[in-house]
Amino acid sequence: MRRFLLRRFSLLLPGFFGITFAVFVLVRAAPGDPLASAGDEGVAAGSVTAAAIREYRAHAGLDDPVPTGYVRWLGGLVRGDLGRSFKDGQPVARKLADALPVTLLLSGLALLIVWAVAVPAGVLCALRPGSALDRATSTTFFALHSMPVPWLAMLLVATLGAPGLLPIQGLRTEGVDGIADRLAHLVLPLTCLAAGAFAFVSRYVRAGLLDVLRQDFVRAAQARGLPPHRVLWHAMRNVLPGLFVLLGLALPGLVGGAVIVERVFGLPGMGRLAFEAVLSRDLPVIMGNTALAGVMTMTGLLLADVAGAAADPRLRGSVP
Amino acid sequence: MSGALPLADPGRFVPQTMRLPGSTARFLARRSAAAGTTVIVAMAAVALLADFLASDRPIALHRDGRTYLLSNLFDYADLRGVDNRMLRRNMRPGDWAVFPLHERGPYSLAGFDEGGPPPQPPGGGRFLGTDNAGRDTFARLVHGTRVSLAVGAGATLLCAALGTALGLAAGYFGGKVDLVVVRLAEIVLNFPLLFILLAVQGLLSRASLAGMVAAIALTRWCEPCLLVRAEARRVRTQGYVEAARALGATPARVLWRHVLPNSVTPLYTAVPLGIASVVLLESALGFLGFGAPEPLASWGGLLADGFRGIGNPAARPLLLLPGLAVFAAASAFNLVGEALRDALDPRSTGGA
């Protein structure tokens, strides 16, 4: 098992380097200087001297060749130093640490809601395939899945937010404390985040369970006179490993899945951080974001591997 | 939850054949598939005919003894600065014109004599009003259909081509190639996509359609790749492939003539589903301001315009319709994709 995981991990690292390097190259190769927008205005206004900009460029490593810059960035990463934002000079690590909890709260809760609804729904649908319940659930989830998130968010804001029924900005009302206020602020963002994801999970459960229910051992269990819930548990045991793999794969989405929702609802999370960093070409922040997303992706894939291998020993030997 | 669990229903048994007539029949028998196909065909027609549905210039014009054909498509030097409204006011005896269905183009701004400050409410010649800049909402929707569908189809086909090439190589040659391609695909597949797309789109010298299509293709090739790889692995061991090899066919020929045609079946499902998700992705990117470059109209860009005018009742059409268009297109492609999957998969149980 350990050898298997080590092999899987060793294959992940090149991917991580590849993606971070690609983004690094992109940012550095992009025409227009990360400092240009702020710098030129500053020079024109007389508050920044050209010499100061040159000094800053050298200090920030913007004059280094791209590979050198990347290696320097990697070195910093290993030491836990992600550099400072070009925009406000704050350490990138701090910005990430501020933004991450917001996004984790949002995406984590959304994931919880999705699974709490979609797994039972999938089971119920598999037990009565073709029934009115099955069709209604499938249609609803399907429609939500085809819904553009920005549109859903706008519709919710226009119908529920504008008349003042639910708050539409931020995480809490200024000056108001209490759990009710915070929860109210989460309702609309969570709705938008969760809406599209029900279909995938419920469908996976439904299809998996339907497949298993057709097999002989289920028939045998029924013939032995086991009560229905015991039979169902027998069958579900065969669907769960796949579900754990899915759960592992949902991990990266936790950090990157909320760009639009955070923008519409003015939430200070990772998505907004990434969005603003790209707008202002804030190289260290973009790289910090990418690195964090990369680490989450690798962790998620490894967890999925572990789940898969734990559930099915055959995977440990055969798969690369 | 009472009673026994349902077992396989013998009445629903579908013979295990993959002949096309059967699957075509199964595809067409589904109302959802027919509905989805209808919507797609209609939208494709709107996209193709956008310049005839909404344009600043007539489709054909006879003026001062000269005839201008398709002046909505071609830029005649004599007609610079001329638009439908002006022509309608200044028709002389002997002049004639064939006007487009809607006499406003997607880029021209509303004149000072029309309505108040933008966004203008529906009324007059603009039955959906204008956006914040005073451009006609209906015309932008129609022309946006073209851009959004083109991006959806173009990016998806590029993804499929790229994914097929890599998947074929990985599945057929196996070994190290397989290892590297699969692991790379897994990473890219699970990486938060919007981050990368934001970075690529935000950092290109100027946002361009080609750039967006390329960026989407480079980040979304993994799914077709993994699908084709699985098929290629299966096909590799088939008798006809071994026979071809034994006869001395080169790897390129074996891949092209034997493995490729037998490995692309999953793409029939993956391509429509992919188009649906790229259309959704374009709407997200456009909404964030990283989609099709201004002044080009796209559904995503229109969504952003709608968001800007969210508190303004005059911009209500812009709030509702672009999203509805994306929703309809995504639903239609998803329906068709699923119907194709069920039709091509004999084991499928029907339903979602």
Interface residues (C-beta under 8 A of the other chain):
Chain A: L11 L12 P14 G15 F16 G18 I19 V23 L26 V27 A30 P31 G32 L124 L127 R128 P129 G130 D134 R135 S138 T139 F141 F142 A143 H145 S146 M147 P148 V149 P150 W151 L152 M154 L155 V157 A158 A162 A199 R203 R206 A207 L210 L213 R214 V218 R219 Q222 P228 H229 V231 L232 A235 L249 P252 G253 V255 G256 G257 V259 I260 R263 V264 G271 A274 F275 V278 L279 R281 I286 N289 T290 A293 G294 M296 T297 M298 G300 L301 P320
Chain B: M1 S2 G3 A4 L5 P6 L7 A8 D178 L179 V180 V182 R183 L184 E186 I187 V188 N190 F191 P192 L193 L194 F195 I196 L198 A199 V200 G202 L203 L204 S205 A276 L280 S283 A284 F287 L288 F290 G300 L303 A304 G306 F307 I310 G311 L319 L320 P322 G323 L324 V326 F327 A330 S331 N334 T349 G350 G351 A352
